[in-house]
């Protein structure tokens, strides 16, 4: 066989060996297994020598051809919109605003980027180590000869299921990033809903002050009529003027508040104020009805905080298994082929090595991983307790605000309005003095102002409850 043919056989044999042996996990415990490896390599070299030399190179997958398995960069499913309580109807306008805000939110985009980065780490963890190839020369210059020249192929085999365990650890980290993305989406959802209902409350405030302003003007006109008829003194007209000015000032402040709330919502959604849809203020009066048993069950079983911590526990468990698997040593084999210039022969060599675990058996990392698993487990219980404590206080405030709002909606505001109508009629008929009329008017104004404040406080208590259910709590 000529020298060129020998070198061709040598190169083909080393190129074909990785394709045959890359997936083999071999324990070199006796000579029979070593001989089997050598026979496999030789058979592969002989078979590959008869193939066509012009075979096309493999094409790497493009970004669109990424695998769809465990290591794929998959796009997460969008966060579902339903509220924690099904007793509260879903506002379709809020659904559209939330969806648009989530698309335009930079925090959501950043969370998606972190998720894709975690998917990349999971993909990297699932990859096998690359083989090494190099040139080797021996006895170069011995007796003025070229010596032995050849190439070698070296590969480390991971034993103990390390690749799968690494993938599991990275996979649970991906799950945590998915929960964080859901948290970002939920945060945007809460912010948009809060800003939206604040606008509705501001619209109600504008309507209430407009109604109060009209009522005050009517009383002012009636008092002016009585003053011109010399049935009342000029002092009554001045006091009525002061009440009208105060209500007009508060009406303008309510208009400014409405505009500020609209600007806040537009900034959250990422549109202009003029692009906001028409809003129905009646939605603000229908507060959601929550029950303690329902909220407690959600907070202690299905909250995002507990879901993320559960994945942390699973990741810690996989990390313990991974560190324990590192006690199983990984052998490294090297297959070489040489051409001897002095004899014109081609021959092969095989070497296998493994580390001796005399001192380092990964004891420290195993202890650390076990401690981190225990910490994650204790943190799960801590999150449950902290959530229940905070939920109890928030639910108490929610109940208080709901009772307060219902009292104003069903009794205080209607009663003051009816009383003012009776007083106005009595004032027109001359059966009641103007001071009593002004007192009744001020009582009606105060009842409406307190109702608006109670409505805002009630919605704030709703946001606190829903934030405890949707947003993760980070326990360091």
Secondary structure, DSSP 8 states (H G I E B T S, - for coil): --HHHHHHHHHHHHHHHHHHHTT------SHHHHHHHHHHHHHHHHHHHTS-TT--------GGG---STT------------S-TTS---HHHHHHHHHHHHH-HHHHHHHHHHHHHHHHHHHHT-----EEEEEEESTTGGGS--EEEEEEEEE---TTHHHHHHHHHHHHHHHHHHHHHHHHHHHHHHHHHHHHHHHHHHHHHHHHHHHHHHHHHHHHHHHHHHHTTSS-HHHHHHHHHHHHHHHHHHHHHHHHHHHHHHHHHHHHTS-GGGS----GGGGG------HHHHHHHHHHT-HHHHHHHHHHHHHHHHHHHHHHTTS---EEEEEEEEETTTTEEEEEEEEE----SS-SSHHHHHHHHHHHHHHHHHHHHHHHHHHHHHHHHHHHHHHHHHHHHHIIIIIHHHHHHHHHHHHHHHHTT-S-HHHHHHHHHHHHHHHHHHHHHHHHHHHHHHHHHHHHHS-----
